[in-house]
Amino acid sequence: MLRSFFCFFVLVLLVPLNLSAQEYEEHGIDSFYKKIELDDGALDEDGDEIDFIFYETKIEEGQYEIEITDGPGDLYEVKGTDYFIKFRFYYGYAGYGDEGVLDVGISAWSSTFYKKE
């Protein structure tokens, strides 16, 4: 009797955890960047004209509902902001937008993007 109650109790606890885990796909963050628009006539090291640069930055700790889209190179744009994310591992195609929750910790490496499935 006690054993069957224990098995039932464990199943009741595991099922809700499993269902909520299926709602999001977890992606670790490598770094955050901010885009800076440059004045006309700015050049890169090869002498080619450039319009903007990215610099590594921090984001205030907290949880944010965001939408990301593909950015240049390995960066993903946080829509509606000047912030960009670089993931630790391959993220894939974000196209016109992937919604999710950005959980920002004390550093980029302690931060996670939870993509809604």
PALO-331902 format. One record per residue (C-alpha): residue in three letters; z, y, x. Coordinates in Angstrom, 3 decimals. Each point is the difference from the previous one (the first is absolute). Example, Ala and Ser with C-alpha at 12.3 -4.5 7.8 and 13.67 -1.06 7.14 Angstrom:
2
<rec><type>ALA</type><z>7.800</z><y>-4.500</y><x>12.300</x></rec>
<rec><type>SER</type><z>-0.660</z><y>3.440</y><x>1.370</x></rec>
//
This chain:
117
<rec><type>MET</type><z>0.000</z><y>0.000</y><x>0.000</x></rec>
<rec><type>LEU</type><z>0.980</z><y>2.439</y><x>2.744</x></rec>
<rec><type>ARG</type><z>-3.107</z><y>-0.919</y><x>2.007</x></rec>
<rec><type>SER</type><z>-2.361</z><y>0.635</y><x>-2.933</x></rec>
<rec><type>PHE</type><z>1.726</z><y>3.327</y><x>-0.713</x></rec>
<rec><type>PHE</type><z>-0.437</z><y>0.988</y><x>3.666</x></rec>
<rec><type>CYS</type><z>-3.731</z><y>-0.932</y><x>-0.076</x></rec>
<rec><type>PHE</type><z>-0.479</z><y>2.004</y><x>-3.198</x></rec>
<rec><type>PHE</type><z>1.843</z><y>2.975</y><x>1.527</x></rec>
<rec><type>VAL</type><z>-2.183</z><y>-0.086</y><x>3.135</x></rec>
<rec><type>LEU</type><z>-3.203</z><y>-0.196</y><x>-2.085</x></rec>
<rec><type>VAL</type><z>1.074</z><y>2.936</y><x>-2.159</x></rec>
<rec><type>LEU</type><z>0.560</z><y>2.079</y><x>3.150</x></rec>
<rec><type>LEU</type><z>-3.213</z><y>-1.038</y><x>1.769</x></rec>
<rec><type>VAL</type><z>-2.456</z><y>0.435</y><x>-2.868</x></rec>
<rec><type>PRO</type><z>0.570</z><y>3.770</y><x>-0.474</x></rec>
<rec><type>LEU</type><z>-0.192</z><y>0.546</y><x>3.777</x></rec>
<rec><type>ASN</type><z>-3.286</z><y>-1.889</y><x>0.155</x></rec>
<rec><type>LEU</type><z>-1.512</z><y>1.927</y><x>-2.925</x></rec>
<rec><type>SER</type><z>0.903</z><y>3.399</y><x>1.443</x></rec>
<rec><type>ALA</type><z>-1.284</z><y>-1.021</y><x>3.430</x></rec>
<rec><type>GLN</type><z>-3.411</z><y>-0.745</y><x>-1.534</x></rec>
<rec><type>GLU</type><z>-0.375</z><y>3.569</y><x>-1.270</x></rec>
<rec><type>TYR</type><z>-0.339</z><y>1.520</y><x>3.485</x></rec>
<rec><type>GLU</type><z>-1.739</z><y>-0.820</y><x>3.272</x></rec>
<rec><type>GLU</type><z>2.052</z><y>1.146</y><x>3.013</x></rec>
<rec><type>HIS</type><z>-1.567</z><y>1.853</y><x>2.968</x></rec>
<rec><type>GLY</type><z>1.948</z><y>1.213</y><x>3.066</x></rec>
<rec><type>ILE</type><z>-0.677</z><y>3.491</y><x>1.332</x></rec>
<rec><type>ASP</type><z>-0.857</z><y>0.711</y><x>3.644</x></rec>
<rec><type>SER</type><z>-0.061</z><y>3.808</y><x>-0.158</x></rec>
<rec><type>PHE</type><z>-0.458</z><y>3.080</y><x>-2.175</x></rec>
<rec><type>TYR</type><z>-2.468</z><y>2.787</y><x>0.799</x></rec>
<rec><type>LYS</type><z>-0.603</z><y>3.480</y><x>-1.339</x></rec>
<rec><type>LYS</type><z>-3.469</z><y>1.536</y><x>-0.134</x></rec>
<rec><type>ILE</type><z>-0.438</z><y>3.508</y><x>1.411</x></rec>
<rec><type>GLU</type><z>-3.145</z><y>1.967</y><x>-0.872</x></rec>
<rec><type>LEU</type><z>-1.382</z><y>1.932</y><x>3.003</x></rec>
<rec><type>ASP</type><z>-1.780</z><y>3.343</y><x>0.230</x></rec>
<rec><type>ASP</type><z>-3.750</z><y>0.073</y><x>0.437</x></rec>
<rec><type>GLY</type><z>-1.076</z><y>-0.576</y><x>3.573</x></rec>
<rec><type>ALA</type><z>2.672</z><y>-2.582</y><x>0.946</x></rec>
<rec><type>LEU</type><z>-1.348</z><y>-2.632</y><x>2.404</x></rec>
<rec><type>ASP</type><z>1.053</z><y>-3.488</y><x>1.023</x></rec>
<rec><type>GLU</type><z>0.100</z><y>-1.240</y><x>3.609</x></rec>
<rec><type>ASP</type><z>-3.754</z><y>-0.710</y><x>-0.074</x></rec>
<rec><type>GLY</type><z>-0.827</z><y>3.519</y><x>-1.162</x></rec>
<rec><type>ASP</type><z>-0.842</z><y>-1.106</y><x>-3.538</x></rec>
<rec><type>GLU</type><z>1.170</z><y>2.240</y><x>-2.846</x></rec>
<rec><type>ILE</type><z>2.930</z><y>-1.371</y><x>-2.032</x></rec>
<rec><type>ASP</type><z>1.458</z><y>1.156</y><x>-3.299</x></rec>
<rec><type>PHE</type><z>3.466</z><y>-1.608</y><x>0.100</x></rec>
<rec><type>ILE</type><z>2.483</z><y>-2.028</y><x>2.035</x></rec>
<rec><type>PHE</type><z>2.755</z><y>-2.464</y><x>-0.858</x></rec>
<rec><type>TYR</type><z>3.449</z><y>0.137</y><x>1.558</x></rec>
<rec><type>GLU</type><z>2.786</z><y>-2.536</y><x>-0.321</x></rec>
<rec><type>THR</type><z>2.780</z><y>1.203</y><x>-2.260</x></rec>
<rec><type>LYS</type><z>3.049</z><y>-1.116</y><x>-1.992</x></rec>
<rec><type>ILE</type><z>0.437</z><y>-0.112</y><x>-3.755</x></rec>
<rec><type>GLU</type><z>3.334</z><y>0.607</y><x>-1.694</x></rec>
<rec><type>GLU</type><z>1.849</z><y>-3.200</y><x>-0.913</x></rec>
<rec><type>GLY</type><z>-0.371</z><y>-1.143</y><x>-3.584</x></rec>
<rec><type>GLN</type><z>-2.222</z><y>-1.864</y><x>-2.413</x></rec>
<rec><type>TYR</type><z>-3.259</z><y>1.541</y><x>-1.165</x></rec>
<rec><type>GLU</type><z>-2.545</z><y>-1.202</y><x>-2.560</x></rec>
<rec><type>ILE</type><z>-3.312</z><y>0.604</y><x>1.773</x></rec>
<rec><type>GLU</type><z>-3.664</z><y>-0.879</y><x>-0.026</x></rec>
<rec><type>ILE</type><z>-1.870</z><y>-0.663</y><x>3.240</x></rec>
<rec><type>THR</type><z>-3.714</z><y>0.043</y><x>0.782</x></rec>
<rec><type>ASP</type><z>-2.043</z><y>-0.894</y><x>3.053</x></rec>
<rec><type>GLY</type><z>0.145</z><y>2.615</y><x>2.726</x></rec>
<rec><type>PRO</type><z>-1.685</z><y>0.298</y><x>3.383</x></rec>
<rec><type>GLY</type><z>0.374</z><y>-2.920</y><x>2.406</x></rec>
<rec><type>ASP</type><z>3.209</z><y>-1.961</y><x>-0.598</x></rec>
<rec><type>LEU</type><z>1.587</z><y>2.764</y><x>-2.099</x></rec>
<rec><type>TYR</type><z>0.616</z><y>0.029</y><x>-3.742</x></rec>
<rec><type>GLU</type><z>0.340</z><y>3.289</y><x>-1.851</x></rec>
<rec><type>VAL</type><z>2.935</z><y>0.643</y><x>-2.328</x></rec>
<rec><type>LYS</type><z>-1.937</z><y>1.582</y><x>-2.873</x></rec>
<rec><type>GLY</type><z>0.899</z><y>3.578</y><x>-0.832</x></rec>
<rec><type>THR</type><z>1.668</z><y>0.644</y><x>3.383</x></rec>
<rec><type>ASP</type><z>-0.877</z><y>0.652</y><x>3.645</x></rec>
<rec><type>TYR</type><z>1.799</z><y>-3.230</y><x>1.020</x></rec>
<rec><type>PHE</type><z>-1.599</z><y>-3.172</y><x>1.291</x></rec>
<rec><type>ILE</type><z>1.404</z><y>-3.481</y><x>0.664</x></rec>
<rec><type>LYS</type><z>-0.811</z><y>-2.490</y><x>2.718</x></rec>
<rec><type>PHE</type><z>1.123</z><y>-3.536</y><x>-0.853</x></rec>
<rec><type>ARG</type><z>1.412</z><y>-2.489</y><x>2.533</x></rec>
<rec><type>PHE</type><z>-2.507</z><y>-2.657</y><x>-0.976</x></rec>
<rec><type>TYR</type><z>-3.373</z><y>-0.126</y><x>-1.715</x></rec>
<rec><type>TYR</type><z>0.217</z><y>1.551</y><x>-3.486</x></rec>
<rec><type>GLY</type><z>-3.572</z><y>-0.322</y><x>-1.217</x></rec>
<rec><type>TYR</type><z>-2.131</z><y>2.054</y><x>-2.340</x></rec>
<rec><type>ALA</type><z>1.847</z><y>2.568</y><x>-2.104</x></rec>
<rec><type>GLY</type><z>-3.159</z><y>1.487</y><x>-1.469</x></rec>
<rec><type>TYR</type><z>0.640</z><y>2.761</y><x>-2.483</x></rec>
<rec><type>GLY</type><z>3.697</z><y>-0.743</y><x>-0.266</x></rec>
<rec><type>ASP</type><z>2.781</z><y>-2.553</y><x>0.207</x></rec>
<rec><type>GLU</type><z>3.223</z><y>0.919</y><x>-1.793</x></rec>
<rec><type>GLY</type><z>3.439</z><y>-0.970</y><x>1.194</x></rec>
<rec><type>VAL</type><z>3.407</z><y>1.057</y><x>1.222</x></rec>
<rec><type>LEU</type><z>0.560</z><y>1.427</y><x>3.477</x></rec>
<rec><type>ASP</type><z>3.526</z><y>-0.780</y><x>1.167</x></rec>
<rec><type>VAL</type><z>0.668</z><y>2.290</y><x>2.975</x></rec>
<rec><type>GLY</type><z>2.860</z><y>-0.981</y><x>2.291</x></rec>
<rec><type>ILE</type><z>1.450</z><y>1.747</y><x>3.043</x></rec>
<rec><type>SER</type><z>-3.259</z><y>-0.588</y><x>1.891</x></rec>
<rec><type>ALA</type><z>-3.558</z><y>-1.073</y><x>-0.739</x></rec>
<rec><type>TRP</type><z>0.818</z><y>-3.532</y><x>1.184</x></rec>
<rec><type>SER</type><z>2.812</z><y>-0.259</y><x>-2.533</x></rec>
<rec><type>SER</type><z>-2.373</z><y>1.110</y><x>-2.775</x></rec>
<rec><type>THR</type><z>-2.044</z><y>-2.148</y><x>-2.371</x></rec>
<rec><type>PHE</type><z>-2.812</z><y>0.510</y><x>-2.490</x></rec>
<rec><type>TYR</type><z>0.287</z><y>-2.238</y><x>-3.069</x></rec>
<rec><type>LYS</type><z>-3.483</z><y>-0.264</y><x>-1.511</x></rec>
<rec><type>LYS</type><z>-0.058</z><y>-0.646</y><x>-3.748</x></rec>
<rec><type>GLU</type><z>-1.988</z><y>-3.114</y><x>-0.799</x></rec>
//
